[in-house]
């Protein structure tokens, strides 16, 4: 499935387009692997804009975002960071898992996400005005973030927030088929397996299997693996190292895979 193939779960495409038209930054929320990154790629293709992706983490500094002076061939020259390049090129700058970044690093975004739409590069004494095509998009998983890592309300309120979730079963199965080419019935069984485990999440307290892991399992099936062994390797094994929980999940998964009814 290319970035041009996207299965909408709601009105997120229209709202994103409207936010882009009005130069409003967007915050995507939802479980890991539900398609947030694929959605941004799709919107970049739809709007004809390049997407610059920045994976956020604890050690990400403002210099990592905007750039720094570097010694090259005996000379000290300024080198733009990914955020600066995105602004100058009128790209969609996508900060994935933004909640993982430090608050002081995110402060550089303030002037880009309000009426100024300007990036101030103090070290290089440069002011970069964002073109109309530039857009900031952030994402994070609110359900599983650390209690020590919260986005400030003042930061969140700068964005239009688009909650995202897993696709309806029929669409999720279609997405798995589109990505891997496996039989629709097999894809439906994988989805039914995931739904059963997601339902059990309330009892087991783990991050539920995503559409991404269903695609990985389907890739193994397409290569000749059995459905249950693919499910164990790709869906069950990453969920828990607890033997008792794993055995319970295996029973849930097997029941889902043995379901012969279509979704």
Secondary structure, DSSP 4 states (H G I P E B T S, - for coil): --TT----SSSHHHHHHHHHHTT--EEEE--TTSSHHHHHHHHHHHHT--EEEEE--TT--HHHHHEEEEEETTEEEEEE-HHHHHHHHT-EEEEETGGGS-HHHHGGGGGGSSTT-EEEETTTTEEEEPPTT-EEEEEE-TTSS-TT----HHHHTTSEEEE--PPPHHHHHHHHHHHH---HHHHHHHHHHHHHHHHHHHHH-SPPPPHHHHHHHHHHHHTT--HHHHHIIIIITTT---HHHHHHHHHHHHHHHT--S--
